[in-house]
C-alpha cells in the first residue's frame, strides 16, 4: 500500500475541505451583498402581486378623496397573474413616487400613506416593494388615485352702517383646502371709483386646511380699514371706510372707495367693490351719515 507523504511546508486539502472553503466564501459573499443594500432580483411578470388602493379618505372631512385635502390612503395587494400570493416583506420599505407637486408622508403602518395632491383627476402612483420569504424578489406596480374637484368657500356678505361690509368665509365639506389669498385696496378720500390695481392695503394668505391658532391681521390706509381674523377654514373680513377723516363741520362731504378679492387655487372665488359717500348733516347736532355708491359683489 502506497501512502501519500506530506511535503514539508505544504498542507494537503481533501475534496471535502475544498467544498467547505468554497461554501464559506459564497456565504461571505452573500452576506456582503446583503450589507451593501443590493436589491433582490426582479419578480417575473406572472408572479408579481398586483397593487391596489383599498381606501382613500379625507383627513379634514373624513369623506371622499378631494384634491388639496390630506388623504389617508391604504394600499393592498391582489394575487399574482399565476394565482400565487407571496407575502410582502414589511421589513423593506414600501416606496411610492408621484408627479411633481404631490406630497407623500408616512401613515400609521406599512400599508398607509398621507397624500396631498393640488389638482383633481387621476394621480398616477408608482409602487415598489419586496415580496417572498426564502426566494425574495423586487416588484413594481402602478395605481391611480382618483380625486374629486374641491368646492369653493362659502362667502356671505353683510352690509353695515357707515359703509362697512362684513364678509364671512367658510370652507364647506369637500371644500378647497389650499391657502386663501385676500387682497384689499382703497382709494380716497375724494373718489367713488373703486381701485382695480395699485398697492394693496392688505395682501395676505391664510390656511384653509388643518385648524391652527387664530389669525388676526389688521391693516389701514387713508381710505379703508381692513381686519381679517379667524381659524383655518373659518374667517371674517371686515371692511370699514376711514370715517374718522369724514367727521367735521356741518355740511362736510367725503367720498371713499375700496375693493376686496378672494383668490384660491389660482382663481378668484369672491369679490366686492363699492364707493362710500359720507356727509355731515346741516343740523347743529347732526351725526355722520354714509351711503354705498355703485356697490357690486360676486361669489
Protein Blocks (a to p, Z undefined) as FASTA:
>chain_A
ZZddddehiacddfklmmmmmmmmmmmmmmmmmmnopacddddfklpccdddfbdcdfkl
opacdehiacdddddddddfkopacdddfkbccdddddehiacdddfblkbccdddfbgc
jddddddddedjklgcdddddddddddddddddddddddehhiacddddddehiafbdcd
dddddedehiabdcfbdcdfbdcdddfkbcddddddddddfkbccddeddehiacddddd
dfklmgccehiacdddddddddeehiafbdcdddddddddfbfkbccddddehiacdZZ
